[in-house]
Amino acid sequence: MSERKGGIHAVILACPGSDGEGCRYSVCLKASLHEHHTVMNASTARRSTLIPAAADRPGDDPIFQLNGEATRRAQSGESIVNATLGALMEDDGTLAILPTVVEALRQVPAKRAAAYAPISGDAPYLAAVIEDVYGGTPLAAQCVAAATPGGTGALHHAIALFLEPGQDLLTTDFHWGPYDTLASQARRGVRTVRMFDARGGFDLAAYEAGLSRCLADQGRALVFLNTPCHNPTGYSLDEREWREVARITRAAGAQAPVAFLVDMAYARFGTPELQRWQHHVEPIVETCTVLTAWTASKSLAQYGSRIGALLAASSDPAERERIKNALAYACRGTWSNCNHLGILAAIELLTKPELRAAVETERQRLVALLDERVAVFNRAARAAGLRYPRYEGGFFVSVFAPDAERVAAAMRADGVYVVPMEGAVRVALCSTPAAAVPRLVASLAKALGSQA
Ligand SMILES: Cc1ncc(COP(=O)(O)O)c(C=O)c1O
């Protein structure tokens, strides 16, 4: 098995205080953070009222620092391409939103929104989310769910309920940095398997070995798989890879407790074929609990409304009941209730056919906006000979770069901002107009070329 816990991920574990997009991308700030920590370790131990684990958290977020620098330079009149931030922006640089969603939020009666939501979320909301993900498949009848603040809350509950303290969740070496933060905050860890094999496909052998090692080491496993449109690489599992992942996971679940979580944060921005992954989880649920982290942050362009849910599918009705109770208990013990305004608006948006259709049409405009950027990127990047994973849609793509920090610094000198990681730079096409993509690719190719 090829595991990678060093590099950027070691940096992330050392700085789990950021709750935004940040820490996994902190390579560029590694040296300064390290110095900062060394000083803090010596002095805070004597005088902090915080417990030691919390006394040494960094307050700075590398992505927001990069974004801040890009914005300052743009405001001072420089021509800047800022491909750092993870929200879908219109070509004019403003946040892309869905008018029907905004209107639905406005229409919620004030006194209903102001009242507490039920601890696990309103029943029609949970039913609507289950239908949204698994409608038309046998899994819908095998699911229980709880409302969470965004997908992040769903990931939190998965970690808290399916791993013992001290155990590790299993995910790919390239992954969303807050997985580390969430695990560390909950006193759990993260172990990784190599994401890409020598041919650039999903490394199934590494996954199989990693899962088997996990079971041998800790007698249970919690897997996080972010597909389609993986953050940060843009990769989506294809049909064959999904089938194999299902076979491997199902076999592991026959040996020990395995919870398999699909993080579908960006799923609505994949091609229509990529959105039909549900049938692959049907065999997995025969032996495992299948969790799904659902969020409206991207699908309804409501990052700030914190509308999300954790779905749990099990073939055993008694286990479903246990999970339902455990979810409710965890909600009460973590945040009590979620944003009722968001939940009530989501019920309307997900269940009223005319609103669903309107949202779908408005979202298609955003998907088309992003797809155009993806197409321009793929054309330019192939012509420039860049090495990057298969990219068919989604907010981000990562381009492999042995010395990512130096590449990103060279690009900044050209006025182009990307996020350096271990072994790659992340390009947020979600915030880059199509017209700016050729310049971005040219700068990237130049920086990579000068590295050789
Ligand atoms: C891979 C991934 N999973 C989950 C999330 C959860 O986001 P939120 O909590 O806003 O729903 C994000 C957000 O950026 C993400 O990139």
The ligand as an SDF file (V2000), in Angstrom:
LIG
                    3D

 16 16  0  0  0  0  0  0  0  0999 V2000
  -14.8800   18.1420   -0.4420 C   0  0  0  0  0  0  0  0  0  0  0  0
  -15.8250   18.9490    0.3680 C   0  0  0  0  0  0  0  0  0  0  0  0
  -16.6640   18.3130    1.1830 N   0  0  0  0  0  0  0  0  0  0  0  0
  -17.5510   18.9630    1.9360 C   0  0  0  0  0  0  0  0  0  0  0  0
  -17.6270   20.3320    1.8990 C   0  0  0  0  0  0  0  0  0  0  0  0
  -18.6510   20.9160    2.8100 C   0  0  0  0  0  0  0  0  0  0  0  0
  -19.0280   22.1790    2.6160 O   0  0  0  0  0  0  0  0  0  0  0  0
  -20.2460   22.8150    3.4380 P   0  0  0  0  0  0  0  0  0  0  0  0
  -20.0120   22.5480    4.8650 O   0  0  0  0  0  0  0  0  0  0  0  0
  -20.2000   24.2350    3.0620 O   0  0  0  0  0  0  0  0  0  0  0  0
  -21.4770   22.1360    2.9500 O   0  0  0  0  0  0  0  0  0  0  0  0
  -16.7700   21.0600    1.0630 C   0  0  0  0  0  0  0  0  0  0  0  0
  -16.7890   22.5330    1.0010 C   0  0  0  0  0  0  0  0  0  0  0  0
  -15.9790   23.2040    0.4570 O   0  0  0  0  0  0  0  0  0  0  0  0
  -15.8450   20.3490    0.2750 C   0  0  0  0  0  0  0  0  0  0  0  0
  -14.9930   20.9560   -0.5410 O   0  0  0  0  0  0  0  0  0  0  0  0
  1  2  1  0
  2  3  1  0
  2 15  2  0
  3  4  2  0
  4  5  1  0
  5  6  1  0
  5 12  2  0
  6  7  1  0
  7  8  1  0
  8  9  2  0
  8 10  1  0
  8 11  1  0
 12 13  1  0
 12 15  1  0
 13 14  2  0
 15 16  1  0
M  END
$$$$
